[in-house]
């Protein structure tokens, strides 16, 4: 049986996050569980959803002193992520995901950032698009690349992998974009399972999970 070995990230900033991540693994927590819970912790925190936030962090309750608790490690990971994105203007969540979680399983590799930037320039060079849709968005790199050229566009991302959907939604929040990100099978055209919306603002953006609203993509007239 082959054993998958975790590797370092493409960006040095990713490796700083990995060091904190490994502290939690060293305390006996499962690799995938840590990552999934980290995504939820960030989503619930930025949505000010205290009830669900505390449900997640309760699983990591320990008796370590402040600044050395499990939840403090999650906070350090988030701080390093946000600082690293500011330094690199890159998708560090996707970088971390590939080198520490999926290892390319089922051929799941994200398009390199330089290719995304090149493709965005081709599209933008023809005509500025008021709405941009990526039906297999992964962590959102194509959307992030186009946002650099036209930050006033409205972005829609879809993916069947809930982890990718959460990463993309967080990236759209961190990069202050107007977006709707859906967990859905775009081939079958089913109703989305879960949806997050982000809204840009001068204070850095907002995010919310859509619960009772219409889960279909917004009409073009609704976002212009």
C-alpha positions as CSV (number, residue, x, y, z in Angstrom):
1,X,0.0,0.0,0.0
2,X,1.4,3.3,-1.0
3,X,1.8,6.0,1.6
4,X,1.1,9.6,0.6
5,X,3.7,12.0,1.9
6,X,2.8,15.6,2.6
7,X,4.9,18.1,0.8
8,X,5.7,21.8,1.1
9,X,3.7,24.5,-0.6
10,X,4.7,26.4,-3.6
11,X,4.8,29.6,-1.6
12,X,7.1,30.1,1.5
13,X,4.1,31.6,3.3
14,X,2.2,28.3,2.9
15,X,5.0,26.5,4.7
16,X,4.5,28.7,7.7
17,X,0.9,27.7,7.9
18,X,2.0,24.0,7.5
19,X,4.2,24.3,10.6
20,X,1.2,25.3,12.7
21,X,-1.0,22.7,11.1
22,X,1.5,20.0,12.0
23,X,1.3,21.0,15.7
24,X,-2.4,20.0,15.7
25,X,-1.5,16.7,13.9
26,X,1.1,16.1,16.5
27,X,-1.7,16.3,19.1
28,X,-3.5,13.4,17.5
29,X,-6.0,15.1,15.3
30,X,-6.7,13.8,11.8
31,X,-5.3,15.8,8.8
32,X,-8.5,16.0,6.9
33,X,-10.6,16.8,10.0
34,X,-8.3,19.7,10.9
35,X,-8.6,21.2,7.5
36,X,-12.3,20.8,7.2
37,X,-12.8,22.3,10.7
38,X,-10.5,25.1,9.9
39,X,-12.6,26.1,6.9
40,X,-15.7,26.0,9.0
41,X,-14.1,28.0,11.9
42,X,-13.2,30.8,9.4
43,X,-16.6,30.8,7.7
44,X,-18.5,30.8,11.0
45,X,-16.3,33.5,12.5
46,X,-16.6,35.9,9.5
47,X,-20.3,35.3,9.4
48,X,-20.6,36.0,13.2
49,X,-22.3,32.7,13.6
50,X,-21.3,32.0,17.2
51,X,-23.5,29.0,17.7
52,X,-21.9,26.9,15.0
53,X,-18.5,28.4,15.6
54,X,-18.5,27.1,19.2
55,X,-19.8,23.7,18.1
56,X,-16.7,23.3,16.0
57,X,-14.1,24.6,18.4
58,X,-15.6,22.6,21.3
59,X,-14.1,19.5,19.6
60,X,-10.6,21.0,20.3
61,X,-11.1,22.0,23.9
62,X,-7.9,21.4,25.9
63,X,-6.2,22.5,29.1
64,X,-3.2,24.2,27.6
65,X,-2.4,27.8,28.6
66,X,-3.6,30.7,26.5
67,X,-1.7,31.1,23.3
68,X,-0.9,27.4,23.3
69,X,-4.4,26.0,23.1
70,X,-5.6,24.1,20.0
71,X,-7.9,27.0,19.1
72,X,-4.9,29.4,19.3
73,X,-3.2,27.3,16.7
74,X,-6.2,27.7,14.4
75,X,-6.1,31.5,15.0
76,X,-2.4,31.5,14.2
77,X,-3.0,29.6,10.9
78,X,-5.7,32.1,9.9
79,X,-3.4,35.0,10.7
80,X,-0.6,33.6,8.7
81,X,-3.0,32.9,5.8
82,X,-4.3,36.4,5.7
83,X,-0.8,37.9,6.0
84,X,0.6,35.6,3.4
85,X,-2.2,36.5,0.9
86,X,-1.4,40.1,1.5
87,X,2.2,39.5,0.7
88,X,1.7,37.3,-2.3
89,X,-1.7,38.3,-3.7
90,X,-2.1,34.5,-4.3
91,X,-4.4,31.6,-3.5
92,X,-2.6,30.1,-0.5
93,X,-5.6,28.1,0.6
94,X,-5.5,26.2,-2.7
95,X,-1.7,25.8,-2.4
96,X,-2.1,24.3,1.1
97,X,-5.0,22.1,0.0
98,X,-3.0,20.4,-2.8
99,X,0.2,19.8,-0.9
100,X,-1.3,18.8,2.4
101,X,-4.8,17.4,1.8
102,X,-5.5,15.9,-1.6
103,X,-2.0,15.2,-2.9
104,X,-3.6,15.3,-6.4
105,X,-6.0,12.5,-5.7
106,X,-8.4,11.7,-8.6
107,X,-6.4,14.1,-10.7
108,X,-7.5,17.1,-8.6
109,X,-4.9,19.7,-9.4
110,X,-5.6,23.4,-9.6
111,X,-4.6,25.5,-12.6
112,X,-1.3,27.3,-11.9
113,X,-1.7,31.0,-11.1
114,X,0.3,32.2,-14.0
115,X,-2.0,30.3,-16.4
116,X,-5.1,31.7,-14.7
117,X,-3.7,35.2,-15.1
118,X,-2.9,34.6,-18.7
119,X,-6.4,33.2,-19.4
120,X,-8.0,36.2,-17.6
121,X,-6.1,38.6,-19.8
122,X,-7.3,36.9,-22.9
123,X,-10.9,37.1,-21.8
124,X,-10.6,40.7,-20.5
125,X,-8.8,41.7,-23.7
126,X,-11.9,40.9,-25.8
127,X,-14.5,42.6,-23.7
128,X,-15.0,43.4,-20.0
129,X,-17.4,40.9,-18.6
130,X,-19.9,42.2,-16.0
131,X,-20.4,38.6,-14.9
132,X,-17.9,35.8,-14.7
133,X,-18.8,32.2,-14.2
134,X,-16.5,29.3,-13.5
135,X,-18.4,26.0,-13.4
136,X,-15.6,24.0,-11.9
137,X,-14.0,26.8,-9.7
138,X,-11.9,24.8,-7.3
139,X,-10.5,27.2,-4.9
140,X,-11.4,30.1,-7.2
141,X,-8.1,30.9,-8.9
142,X,-9.7,31.9,-12.2
143,X,-12.1,34.2,-10.5
144,X,-9.3,35.8,-8.5
145,X,-7.3,36.3,-11.6
146,X,-10.1,38.1,-13.4
147,X,-10.8,40.1,-10.3
148,X,-7.4,41.7,-10.6
149,X,-8.4,43.1,-14.0
150,X,-12.0,43.9,-13.4
151,X,-12.8,44.1,-9.7
152,X,-16.3,45.5,-10.4
153,X,-17.5,42.3,-12.1
154,X,-19.8,39.9,-10.4
155,X,-18.4,36.4,-9.9
156,X,-20.1,33.0,-9.8
157,X,-18.3,29.8,-8.9
158,X,-19.6,26.2,-8.8
159,X,-18.0,23.0,-7.7
160,X,-19.1,19.6,-6.4
161,X,-16.4,19.4,-3.8
162,X,-17.7,21.2,-0.7
163,X,-14.1,21.9,0.4
164,X,-13.4,23.7,-2.8
165,X,-16.6,25.7,-2.5
166,X,-15.7,26.8,1.0
167,X,-12.2,27.8,-0.1
168,X,-13.5,29.7,-3.0
169,X,-16.0,31.5,-0.9
170,X,-13.3,32.5,1.6
171,X,-11.0,33.6,-1.1
172,X,-13.8,35.8,-2.6
173,X,-14.2,37.3,0.9
174,X,-10.5,37.8,1.5
175,X,-10.1,39.5,-1.9
176,X,-13.2,41.6,-1.4
177,X,-15.3,40.4,-4.3
178,X,-19.0,40.4,-5.1
179,X,-19.7,36.7,-5.7
180,X,-22.0,33.7,-5.4
181,X,-20.3,30.4,-4.8
182,X,-22.4,27.2,-5.1
183,X,-21.8,23.6,-4.2
184,X,-23.6,21.9,-7.1
185,X,-23.2,19.3,-9.9
186,X,-23.1,21.6,-12.9
187,X,-23.4,18.7,-15.3
188,X,-26.8,17.5,-13.9
189,X,-28.0,21.1,-13.4
190,X,-29.4,20.2,-10.0
191,X,-30.3,22.7,-7.3
192,X,-27.2,23.7,-5.3
193,X,-26.6,21.9,-2.0
194,X,-25.1,24.9,-0.3
195,X,-24.4,28.5,-1.3
196,X,-22.3,31.4,0.0
197,X,-22.5,35.0,-1.1
198,X,-19.8,37.6,-0.6
199,X,-20.2,41.3,-0.9
200,X,-17.3,43.8,-1.3
201,X,-17.1,46.9,0.9
202,X,-14.6,49.5,1.9
203,X,-14.2,47.7,5.2
204,X,-13.0,44.5,3.6
205,X,-16.1,42.5,2.5
206,X,-18.9,40.4,4.0
207,X,-20.0,36.8,3.7
208,X,-23.1,34.9,4.4
209,X,-24.5,31.4,3.7
210,X,-27.7,31.5,1.7
211,X,-30.4,29.5,3.6
212,X,-33.9,30.6,2.6
213,X,-33.2,32.7,-0.5
214,X,-33.5,31.4,-4.1
215,X,-30.5,29.2,-4.6
216,X,-30.3,29.7,-8.4
217,X,-27.6,31.9,-9.8
218,X,-28.5,35.6,-9.8
219,X,-29.9,37.1,-13.1
220,X,-27.5,39.5,-14.9
221,X,-30.0,42.3,-14.3
222,X,-29.8,41.7,-10.6
223,X,-26.1,42.4,-10.3
224,X,-25.6,45.3,-12.7
